[in-house]
Amino acid sequence: MKILFFLFLSVLPAAAAQTISHDLRVSLSPADGSLAVTDRVSLPAPAEEFVFTLHRGLNPSAKGAALEELPAEAAARYGINGSTAALTAAYRVRPPRPAASFTLEYAGVINHPPGEQAQEYARSFSETPGVISPEGCYLSGSSGWYPHFEGALVTFRLEASLPVPYGAVAGGLRTRTSAKAGRNTAVWEAAKPQDDITLTCGKYTEYTRHEGPLEYQAFLRSPDPELAARYLEATGKYIKLYSNLVGPYPYGKFALVENFWDTGYGLPSFTLLGNKVIRLPFIISSSYPHEILHNWWGNGVFVDYASGNWCEGLTAYLADYLIAENRGKGRDYRMAALQKYADYVSGGADFPLTEFRSRHSSASEAVGYGKALMAYHMLRGLLGDENFRLGLKRFYADNAFKTASFSDLRASFEKTTGPGRLKPFFDQWTARPGAPALALKSARVTRGNDGYDLEFTLAQTQDGPPYDLQVPAAFYLEGAAEPRLKTLPMREKEATFHYSSPLQRPLRLEIDPEFDLFRRVSPLETPPTLSRLLGASKPLIVIPEGEPGEPWRGLAAAWTKDKANLPVVKADTEIDALPSSSSYWLFGGENLLARDFEAALEAYGAAFGMDTITIENRRFPREGHTFVFAGFNPADPAHSGALVVSGSTDKLQLLAGKLPHYGKYSWLVFDKNMTSLATGIWKTAASPLAMNLAPEAPAPGPYPARPPLAWLPSVFSENRMLADARALAAMKGGRAPGTPGHEAAASYILREMRKAGLKPFAGYGIAEDSAPAGQRNLVGMVPGGSDKERYLILAAHYDHLPAKDGAVFPGADDNASGVAVLLELARHYASQPQARTVVFAAFDGEESGRLGSKAFVSGLPAAMRGRMNAALNLDTVGRLGAGKILALGSGSSDKWVHILRGAGFVTGYDYAAAGDLDSSDQVSFIESGIPGLQLFSGPHADYHKPGDAAEKLDGRGLVKIAEFAREMADYLAGTSEFITRPAGGQSPAAAQPSGERKASTGLVPDFAFQGKGVRAGEIAPGSPLYKAGVPPGSVIIKFNGVAVEGLRDYSAELKKFSPGQKVSVTYLSGGAETAVDIELAAK
């Protein structure tokens, strides 16, 4: 079955009555677009006649049997659809006596250039029913290149012969290859039933990897061993994932095949990707696993289209959604699916899942993919993860290589629940069109002798009868760190519920806050974004009257090149009121309607001053900047409005071309050259399904963490990294230089480095035994290949603070975690050498002013420093959680931003290029002219405290850090050019401890913040800022009267003061500037 970016192109009948075997011998001539075929066709039982279709113009003949072409009306009597009559013809073969096989010979040209078809099967892709050309060939069941029997599955043996250097790829296993007389021959065999035979050819470079009985292949149109290695590794990773989750992989091989035009086809045991698609960095971790999973769903269990396509939603749930869930973005994915349904499905566009065949519009996608995956999500919630996984395995085992329906799916899950128990669920969500809609009508808290009682009423507001729902609810209680979650059964159009709390007062109520229920969401539940406006038909644009409007007229004129969808442009003086039932744009801060729009944005924390605009506590000057804001139409939040203001109007016309690329955002800031400076998404101001029950009600979340249905496999071991970190954190007395614990830690690291197979680096031993205290670095390497005289440094410091007043500092996060990741990377690269030599350095003395790394760099000959591409430092990486991977030091090369972006694309992990700090060992390299970067999981209250313990480490986060670092290291240690060097690099100064600040404000900085100032991620309870009432999220912009541009300034100013001194702190919060006086505490 061919799947075009997960879209089925053909229809199977409800019951595949028979399986037909083909023994094909095919000779292809790419030069003239022709083929010659002999096909011995075998059927399950003898028959008096055989009726099939074949591409027109191939002049078939049947050995020892009569063959005739059938007219359309005769073909229809055999169930053959006449819609393909222009491409194929129907034939009837009559042997002299009933037979179970016959041999067909035919030859001719099949050459339909891509793009010839009027129908587009997927976004941005050309399509062809079949092509044989000098660039390559593509022949599928819809090509009519082999005799197709209506309603039958196929098995086959396919022997394909082509002139050198062409090769052929098909489904099934390749059982033989040969090259002689200037021709390449390959035999492909599929013993299990399939619904299609697809054959491709091209001038391929082949790469292969074996894992047990399975063979993974990559056929690329040009040599690219690095790309092939990535895909082969990913193939093994996802086949392992789905074999464990669903059942054994149904085929003996999976092949990645590069096509000669842009495609995204999923086929039995291989995928056909275009040369642009295949090199997109995110494809390997997004669309590619979806393609692989289709070998179970769609190409392993076939779809009974007559009763509805269950396959696309299930594949999307177990591929696209599961990956998002692994990345901590499951809620966002569900919200987006519900928002698409609300945006695109209305009126006659809705239909039940039992009528979904394939995606052909945004509405059909929102139902067939979005509603379906939400139905599977609710089924999972109903059964629990373990029973849901068991049901998936049973469904596959019961129906492999058979045609299956929603009823078959239900029957497999009912083996756990009991027969008939899930029929109401499936009937409601697959056979009924539409969606429920919920309203929170009232809520009140009373206190009695038994404690607090929260009474609230929910209503189903959709037309028609009520749904049988399991409604998630979150209850926020006074003094509780997390909301309490409860599921409410609701079978009526309106129901009143009670929630009792003996001691803790309910403060806030939320209904389905994590979007677990399929329903029609209110626009107010999701933030306004530009995407709601950018696709509007003939949008209204309102500009200032007269001379102030002239620059904006140019922007309106450049708005679209679509002459059929030009905007309606009016002056602000022509508008009495904004449209109540459509979207609109307001141009210019001078616009008479702008002030009301700005006032509405204050609910999101925006503040509009005469000279500045503050957005989420980031202050921007109006001059030289252009701002774009999305908001709701106050008359109807189903529609949106936007405001554009600018203090640099000379390049406004450039904005029209840029905006379509920023649809997912709520606000944008551009500089005077129209280069993007900042983007963001508003936080939902007030959901109609949430209610504050007291003035001191908390902000939404955080919700309890949920594990994904299955964890994605990794080449890195969570357990091994946690074991390393625990061992280092458990060293008796800590890891301060000169202590027994430090010596034991060094011995442990040395043992693991040698076990991994590291070699001594550049004449140095792995351990510098005679080094002064704080300079005992442990350095090994994996020699490179083609460029082994150039280097990448991977580093982590292993020292920590000395014991103090009887308290031992375990330093689990700082920096046993970094060493654990370093050792895991060493194990990986020891078995996967790169072009350049990778050096692994466990540095000493970081806590004493980078003593170890300074000594290392200063001891390198100048020539060797010049051969070092970069240093990637792992420091404090053990508590990632749901946060972003932070990169410190990105200013040391203008290439870091691109390398980080690539790593983010491939892994899918969020990251932030944070401010530069003189904080860790990468600085020693930067000072010497070598680009350096630190990966960091973020600050916390246990930093340099006895509470930095191993049990608080995030094992999954360590895996994410390792995977992210690996993507960066692969690039830096590969064959790419050296990245640019930092400006003004100097030899490292003499190894002297840097000044250490002794005072504290209680601010835990948000390193991901990229505006001016320092944003407080947290405020430590009882700290000076806490006592002064400074809330988390505030941005410090001045410290004792000195402007604070970033973390470096803040740290430098704080070092000037001692505990007990009084200072003033100026901060932004809620768009307002406030100054407070505090008395500094001891660090």
Buried (B, 14 or more C-beta within 10 A) or exposed (E): BBBBBBBBBBBBBEEBEEBBBBBBBBBBBBEEBBBBBBBBBBBEEEBEEBBBBBBBEBEBEBEEBEBEEBEEEBBEEBEBBEEBBEBBBBBBBBBEEEBEBBBBBBBBBBBBEBEEBEEEBBEEBBBBBBBBBEBBBBBBBBBBBBBBBBBBBBBBBBBBBBBEEBBBBBBBBBEEEEEEEEBBBBBBBBEBBBBBBBBBBBBBBEBBBEEEEBBBBBBBBEEBEEBBBBBBBBBBBBBBBBBBBBBBBBBBBBBBBBBBBBBBBBBBBBBBBBBEBBEEBBBBBBBBBBBBBBBBBBBBBBBBBBBBBBBBBBBBBBBBBBBBBBBBBBBEBBBBBBBBBBBBBEEEEBBBBBBBBBBEEEBBBBBBBBBBBBBBBBBBBBBEBEBBBBBBBBBBEBBBBBBBBBBBBBBBBBBBBEEEEBEEBBBBBBBBBBBBBBBBEEBEBEEEEEEBBBEBBBBBEBEEEBBBBBBBBBBBBBEBEEBBBEBBEBEEBEBEBEBEBEEBBBBBBBBBBBBBBBBBBBBBBBBBBBBBBBBBEEBBBBBBBEEBBEBBBBBBEBBBEEEEEBBEBBBBEEBEEBBEEBBBBBBBBBBBBBEEBBEBBEEBBBBBEEEBBBBBBBBBEBEEBBBBBBBBBEBBBBBBBBBBBBBBBEBBBBBBEBBEEBBEBBBBBBBBEBEEBBBBBBEBBEBBBBBBBEEEBBEBBEBEEEEBBBBBEBBBBBEBBBEBBBBBBBBEBBBBBEBEBBBBBBEBBBEBBEEBEBBEBBEBEBBBEEBBBBBBBBBBBBBBEEBBEBBBBBBBBBBBBBBEEEEBBBBBBBBBBBBBBBBBBBBBBBEBBBBBBBBBBBBBBBBBBBBBBBBBBBBBEEEEBEBBBBBBBBBBBBBBEEBBBBBBBBBBBEBBEEBBEBBBBBBBBBBBBBBBBBBBBBBBBBBBBBBBBBBBBBBBEBBEBBBBBBEBBBBBBBBBBBBBBBBBBBBBBBEBEBBEBBEEBEEBEEBEEEEEBEBBBBBBBBBBBBBBBBBBBBBBEEBBBBBBEBEBBBBBBBBBEBEBEBBBBBBBBBBBBEEEEEBEBBBBBBBEBBEBEBBBBEE
